[in-house]
Every structure is written in structure tokens, then in C-alpha cells.
């Protein structure tokens, strides 16, 4: 399995509601969800925890395009896979920690490593 996809699958916080309370989809993607709205509440109905996304290969454009700061740093070679998990796991283990969540979303969680 591709390490980026594996890293995302081991995290899932953009899908389970930890990072975002909802996300938007295009009208033509609404048939993927049990809704008449283009705003999808989190936890996503297609997210299956450790098993990932049930519709990964046809997931909405928003999901295809989103990359958290840790994933971007990993793909840019600034973090190893193991280092990436060291940033992900504290928030996964304390999902109600608003400061950690804010730092994770903003990228502050990895600033000290990725600064030139």
C-alpha cells in the first residue's frame, strides 16, 4: 500500500469529525450520501474507522484534495512515516483537546520541523 494512503488510513481524523464538523460537496456528488444537502455532517457515513473509507475510489472532490499539514510534510520528505505518527497519535488519543486540534489544522503542530 502507498505510504501516504496508509498514513491517511491510520489517522482518519478529517473523516471522523475530529478536525471538521462538516464538509461541502458538489451537487453531482450528493448521490454518494444519504442527504439532500451539499453540506455533509461529520463523522462521514462512509468512514469505517480502521477500515478507512467505503467509497475511497469515488470519494468526493473535497476529500480527494484535502491533505493535512502532517501528510503534506510527509509527502515533502520533511517527516518520516514514524515521525508523522508521532504528530497524529496525540490528537487521536485526545480528540477533545482544542489546542491540539487547532495546532493540527493550522500546521503549527509541525512548524518547528518544517521551517527552513
N, C-alpha and C positions, 0 to 999 in steps of 0.2 A: 504494500500500500504506500502511496505517496505520503511522505512525512508531513507535508502541510495539511493534507486531508486528515491524516492521523491525529495531528495536533488539534485541529478543529473538533474532530470527533471526541477527543478525550476531554474537551472543555465544554462546549455546548451552551455557554452562558449567554450568548446572543440569542439563543433559541428558547431557553427555559424561563425567561423573564428576569433574570438577574441583572442584565445590563439595560434592557429596554422594556417598558411596559407594553409597547405595541410597535408595529411597523406597517408601512404602507405598501400596497401592491398596485399594479396596473389593472384596469378594468378587465382586460383579456385574461388575467390570471385568477380572477375571482372563482372560476370553476374548480380551482385546486382546493378551495376551502369551503367549509360549511357556513357561509356568510353571504350577506347581500351588501357588504360594506368593503371598501378598499383599505380600511384600517383593521389590521388583524391584532387581536389581543394576544399577549404572551401569557403563558407558555404556549408555544406553537403546537397546534393539534397534530402536526406531523413529526414532532420531535419525540424520540423514544429513548431518551437518556443515553445510556452506554451504547445503544444500538444506532444512535445517530438519527438522521432524517429519513423518513419513509419515502420521500419524493426527491431525494438528493439530485438525481439526474435531470429532473424537470422542475427544480425549485424556482421560486420567483426571482426576478432580476435583482431585487434588493438584496436577497440572500446571496446570490452569486457574486455580487460586487462588494459586499461588506468584508473587510479584513480588520480585525482589531490591531491595536498597536503591537501586541506581542507577536502575532502572526506576521505582520509586516517586518518586524525586526528579525524574526527567524528567517524569513524568505530573503532578506537583505544580507544574511550572514552575520548579523550583529549578535545573535543569540544562538546557542546550540539548542537542540531539542530538549535536553535535560534542563538547561537554564530557563527555557521558555516555561516548562512545567513548574519551575520554582516561582515564577510570577503568577501563574494561573492558579495553582493549588491553594494559596492562602485565601483568595476570594471564593473559590469553590467551597472551601471549608467554613467560610463565614460570610455567606451571601447577604446577610443583613447589615454588613459593615459599610456604611455610606461613604466613608472616607476611602476605603479600599476600592469600592466600586467607581467612585469619581476619578481616582487616580488611574484605574484600569482603562476607563473610557477615554480619558483625556490623553493618555500616553505617559503621564507623569510617573507611572509605576516603573517605567524602564528608562527614563530620561538620563539617569546617571551613566548608563551603559552606552546609549546611542549618541551622546553628544560628541562632536568631532574633537 
